[in-house]
C-alpha cells in the first residue's frame, strides 16, 4: 500500500489544532487520570496524521479529502 496524502490542507490544519488543544487539555490537568491517556493518544494521532497528511482510516475506507490529481 502506497502512503499517499489523503487529507486536504484544511483537514490537516483542523487535525493539528485539535491535537494541540488535546495536548493542552491533558497537560493542564483538566481531565482525570484515566482520561489523560485517552486524550494523549488522540492528540498523538491527530498531530501525526495532520503533519504527515495521511490517515490510515481514510485509506481503509477509501476516502479522501485531498484534491484528486487527474
N, C-alpha and C positions, 0 to 999 in steps of 0.2 A: 504494500500500500504506500503510495507516494503522499507525503505530507504537504498538500497544497494549502495555501491560505484560503480559508473558507469563511472568514469574518470580514465584514465591511469595516471601514475606518471608524464609523460611528459606533458600531458594535464593540470594537476594540477599546475605544475611549470609555464607553459605559462600563466595560469589564474592569478596566484599570481603576476607574473612580470607585466602583463597587469594592474592589479588592483593597484599596487604600482605606475606604470607610470601614470595612470589616476589620482590618488590622487596627485601626484607631479604636474601634469598639472593644476589641479584645485586650489591647494594651491598657486602655483607660480603666478597666475593671468594671465596666458597665454590665457584664454578664457573669453569672456564677461559674464555678469551676468546671462542671461537666460541659457547659456550652462554649467555654473558651476553646476547647479542642475542635468543636464543630465550626466555629467561626474562623479558627486558624486554617483549617483545611479548605473551607470555602474561599477564604481570602487568597490562599496559595493558588488554588485552581483558577480563580478569576484573574489574578495577576499574571500567571504564566500563560494562560490562553489569550489574554489581552495583549501581552507583549509579543508572543510568538505569532499570533494571528491564526492559529489552528485549534479547532475544537474537536476532540475525538467524538463527542456525542453527535455533533453535526455530521461528521464523516460516517458514523454508523447509520444515521437516519437519512443519509444522502441529501442533506440540506445545506444551503449556503446562503449567507447574506452578502457575500462579496459579488462584485460585478463580474459577469461572465465574460471571458475573453474569447471572442469568435473570430 
